[in-house]
Amino acid sequence: MILKLEDGSMVSVKKIVMVTLVAVTMLGLGGLFPHAEASKLDEVQSRGCLLVGTTGDYKPMSYLNRETGRYEGFDTEASELLAQSLGVQVKFIPTTWSTLTADTLAGKFDIAMCGITRTLAREQKMAQSNGYLVFGKTILCRKDDAKKFKTLADMNKKDVRVMVNPGGTNEKFALANLPDCTLIVHQQNAEIPGLIAEGKADIMITETMEARRYVRDNAKLAAPLIEEPFTKNNFGILMQQGDQIFLNYVNMWMEEMELNGTFARLDAKYIK
């Protein structure tokens, strides 16, 4: 059908309908796809530096070598590779297990990567990457006491001194599963294995990764239940919520690290 306009020109009804549909569609898509908000990805690259929160007290994941003043470990090297993929440098920002959540929410760093367990409680407040490395809760004790501790019931006694660091999942595990033990909270996680070896406590609640490393480093220590951990979980990279672009990038980078064998190489270097 052809319409005659007031100025005498002719126009097709079909053309009017098509133009109207295109306009409506574009308006609809504009609502669905607004201009992308600035992402941490852009901020990091503009800054030229990736800020990585770390406790620096968790061998073999991220550990501050007091002699060299440099951080070492699986997560330390992995975070350096993440920064490299972005074309930037890495800067490590000290944090603690007690302040990890608050520091993340306050934006003191772009990510936290230091052997951080993925938990539902953390997911409620922060964003967590896909998991990497399977591990579980276990114990570290003196080699002479290895046969004493086979079950949680063996440890859940008043005369058994259990040492943990404050604010992390080790303390939460002890509180939930060993209510009758003598619980000792020690501020510096990296010092606990040595204190166990010296007899200042009987058991350290830890993860299989850490237990394996300390048994390798100290002949006085044992991890009798390392092949049968009480729990199973993964580590994850921690960051603020609300930046799906940055989270997507981190997750894709992790997939590449898995596929190209980089995580396997770091596992062999620092853990096994």
N, C-alpha and C positions, 0 to 999 in steps of 0.2 A: 504494500500500500504506500502511496506517495501523498505527502501532506504539502499544502501550499501555505507558506508563511506570509506574514503581513507585508514583508518587503517584496513579495512576489517570487522569492526563491523556492525551490522545491527540495524536499528532503525525505529520505526513506524512513518509515517507521522502524524498520529493522535496525537501521543505523542508530536511531535514538535509543532503542532498547539496549544495544550493545555498549554504547558509550555510558549509559546509566549503570549497567551491570559492572563494567570495569571500575567506575568511580566508587561504587558501593564496596566492591571487592577490595580495592586498595585501602579504603578507609578501615575495613575490617582487619586487613592484615597489619595495618599500622597499629591497631590496638593489640594485636597478638604479638607483634615483634617491634617493640619500642626500641629506641636507640640503646645499644648495649652500655651498661654502666661500667665505669672504670674497674678493672680487675687488679688484684695483687700482682698478677703476671706482668702487667704494664708497669706497675710501680717498681717492682724488683728490677726489671730491665732498665728502666729510666734511672734508678738509683745506682745501678751497676754493682749491686751487692745483695746476696741472699742472707738474711738474718736467721740463724738457726739456734733455737733454744736447746740447751743441753745441761743435764745435771753433772756430767763429767765424772760420775762415780760408779759406773756400771760396766765392768769388764764382762764380756768382750765387745759390748755394743758402742759405748762412748765413754772414754776414760781420760782424764787430764793427767798426763805424765808430769809429775812435779819436777823431775830432773830437767826435762827439755822445755816445759811450759807449753807443750802442744797437746792437743786432743788426739786420741788414737781410737781405733776400733772400727767395727763393721759399719755402724751408723755414721761415724765421722767421715769415713771415706765415701760412703754412699751419698751423704749430703753434699760433699765436694763435687761428686759426679753430677748431682742434680743441678747445682749451680753452674757447672760447666755446660750442661745442656741448654741453659738459659743465656750463656755467653757472659756470665758475671762471676765475681769473686764470692767467697763465702766468709761470713763473720759469725763466730760462735758467741752466743749470749748466755752467760751463766744463769741457771735457775735451780730450783730445788724441787723435790717431790712434793713437799708441803705447799709450795707456791706455784706449781706448774699450771694448774687450772687458772688461777688468778692472773698469772703472767700472760697466758695465752689469750684470755679474754681482754686483757688490757692492751694487746697488740704490741708487746715488747719485742716480739720476733715474728717472722713470717710463718715459720713452721717450727715444731719441736720434734726432734728425732734423736732419741737416746735410749732405745729399748722400752718404749711405751706400750703397755698392753692395751689392746682394743677392748673397751668395756661399754656396756649399755649406759652406764652412768655418765661416762665422758661424752657419748654420742648425744645425750640430752642437752649438753651445754656447748659442745664444740663439734667441729667436723673432723672425721678420721678417714684416712686413706684406706684403700684396700689393704688386707692383711699380708704380711710377709713373714716367713720363718715360723714353723710350728714349734711350740715349746709348751712347758707345763710347770706348775709349782712343784718344788721338791725341797729336799733339805741338804744342808751341808753340816757335817759334824766331824769330830776327830776320828781318825782311822781306828783307834783303839775302841771306840764306842759304836762302830758301824753296825754290829750285830744286835745292839740294844733296841734300835729303832726300825721296826718293820711296818708299823701301822700308826695311824693317828692316835689310837688309844695308848700306844707306848709312849707317846710324846705329851699327851694331855694329862700330865701329872704335876702336882705342885713342886716336886723336887727337880723337875726338868726346866732348865732355864732356856727360854727361846728368845733370840735376839732378832730384831727387825729394824728397818729404817722407818722414820715417820712419814705418814701422808700418802703412801703408795699402796699398791695391791698386796704387797707382802704383809703389811700390818693388818690390812682388812682380812686377809686369809687367816692369819693367826687369831684374830679376835673372833672370827666366825667358827673356826674349827678346833681351837685349842683354848677354850675358856678357863680351864683349870690349871694351865701351866703357869709358870712364873715368867711373865712377859717383860722383856727389857727392850726399851726403845732407845736406839743409838742414832744420833744425828747423822753421822757420816757412814753411808752404806759401804764405801770402799774399805773402811777399817774393820768391818765386822768379821770377815773371814780370818783375819789375823787374830782377832780377839777370841774366836772359837778355837783356833789352834793353840792359843795360850791358856785356855781353860777358863776364860772370863764368862763364858756361856757354853751351853751344850749343843744348841742347834741354831742354825740360821735358816730362816725361810727365804727361799730364793727361787730362781727359775733354772731350768735345765741348762740354758746357755751359760749363765754365770757360774753355776756349780761345776760344770765341765772344765771351765777355764781355771778356776781356783784349785781344783784337784790336780790339774796339770802343773800348776805353779808352786804348790805347797805339798810336800810329801806327808805332812802331818794330817792332812784333811782327806775326807771321803764323802762320796755322795751315793750311799747304798741303794737309793730308790730312784736313781736317775732314769732308768729304763721303764719305770712305771710311775710317771708323775701323777699327782692328785688331780690335776686339771689339764686341759689342753686349750691353747689359745694362739693368737698371732700378735705380732707387733704391728703398730700402725704409725703413720706420720700424722701429727696433730696440728690443727690450725683453727682459726676462727670460722664460724658458720657464715653462710650467706654469699660465698664466692665460688659458685659452681664452675666457673671457667678455670680458676686456679686449681681447684680440686680435680677437675677432669685432666688437666695437664699432668699433675703429680701422679695420678693413677695410670695414665698412659705411659709416662716415663717408667713407672715401676714394672709395667707389663713388658716393656722393652728390655729392662734389666734382667727379668726372668728369662725371656726368650733368647737373649744373646749370651746367657750364661754368666753374666756379671755377678749376680747374687750368689750363684754357686761358687764362683771364685772367691768372693769375700767370705763365704761360709767356711771354705777350706782354709783360708788364710787366718781367720780370727777365731773360729769356733771349734772345728773338728781337730 
